[in-house]
Amino acid sequence: RACTAKEQWLVAVYHRPAYTSDANHAPGSLLMRDLNLHEMGFDLVVNAHAHNYERILDQHGLMHVICGLGGATKRGKLNAGSPYVPTGSQMFFSSNNGFLRFSANEAEMQFEMVTVENEVVDRVTLQKLHPRYVDCDGYGYANA
């Protein structure tokens, strides 16, 4: 049975990222990659755990954002030639502590990576082009 989610935007938030270029945590959680979040209709994935900021577009076109810059020792990125650097890594930052700031309406969601000095390091706007249809029974949306 196919249906759409009642919420305008679906954002998956969990601790360990599925993908990361973090020198201490690459290549990320293989277990979390098996969730097939793109099939469930999610628009964005937000993680922490790695002590940096990274924006990754996975092989299905789903964006993953990692922001673990809350105050712990910041970590660097793997060398570009490493086989563990995700091919979809679009932005990496680990020079300062910071946070993510979100805003959304029916058509767009914007997020920014902002340092503790209020410097915007990265800004992304996602467009809601059409509703995603998912197998409601297969993914726990029986009451959708």
N, C-alpha and C positions, 0 to 999 in steps of 0.2 A: 504494500500500500504506500503510495507516494503522497507526501504532504509538504507544506512549508512550515517553518518555525514561526511562532507567534511574535518573537522578538525581531526587531528590525536588523540588529547586528548580533552575530554570534561570535564571541571571543573566548577562546580556550585559554585558561590561565592555570599553569601548574609549575612546579619548581624546576625540575631537570629538563633542559632543552633537548629536543630530538637531534638538533644539529648545532655545532659550535666550532669556532676556530680557536677557542681558548686553549692556550698551551697546556693547561692542567686538566682539561676536561674533554678534549677532542677525542673521538669524533661526535660525541653527544650520546644520548640514550637511544640505543637501538630498539629497546622496548617501546619507547614513546613514538617511534616512527611507525610502528605497527598499528597505531590507532586509526589510521585512515581518516583523519579529521576533515580532509577535503571532501570525502564522500558523505560525511555527516552534515555538510553545509556550513562549516565554520568560515568566517571571513578573515580571522587573524588569530595567531597564537602568540601569547606573551609568556615569557619565562624569566627566571633569574639564575641562580646557582653559579654560573660563570661570572667572575668579577670584572665585567666589562660591558660595553654596549655593542650589540651586533644586530644587523638587519639582514635576513636571509630569505630568499625566494626559493622554495623547494621545487622539485621536479613536477609538481602538480599545479604550480602557480600560487600556492598558499604562502603568505608572508609569515615568517617567524621573527619575533623581536625579543632579544635577550637584553635585560637591563639588571645587572647585579652590581651596580655602583653605589650601594647604600652606605659604604663606609669601610668595608674590609679592604685588605691589601689588593690593589688592582693588579690584574694579570695581563700579560701580553698575548699577541697572536702568534700562531704557528708560522713558520717560514712559508712563503708563497708556494714553494715547490713540494710541500708536504702533501701526501695523498689524503690526509685527514681534513684539509681545508674544504668546506662545502663549496661546490661549484657555484651555488647561487648566493654566496656571500657578497652583499652589496655595500656594506658600510661597517666599519669597526672603529671603536673609540675606547681608550682606557686611560686617558690623561687626567681625569678629574672625576670626583664623585658627582652623582646626579640622579635624575628620576625621569619617569615618563609622564607626560601630560596629555590627556585625551579630550576631544570634543567631537560631537557627532550630531547629525540630523538624519532625516530619512534618506537622503541621497549621498551624503559624504561622511566619512570619519577621518579625522585628522589626529595624528599623534606627533609629539615632539619629544626628543631627548634633550633635557635641559640640565645644565650643570648647577651646582649649588651657588654659583655666582650669577645665575639666571641667563647664561649664554645658551642659545639654542644651537645645538650641534647638528641635529638632524631633524627634518620635518617631512612627513609623508602624508599624503591625502589619498585615501582609498575611495573609489566610486562604487556605489551600490547599483550595479547595472540591471540586475534582475534577481528575483527570489531564487533560491536554490531548493530544488526538490530532493528530498531524502526518503529513504525507506524508514518510515516512522516506527514500525514494529521492530525492525532489525537493530535499531540504535537507541532503544529506550524512550522513544517519543510516542508511546502508545496513547497518551492522552492529548496529543497535539490536535 
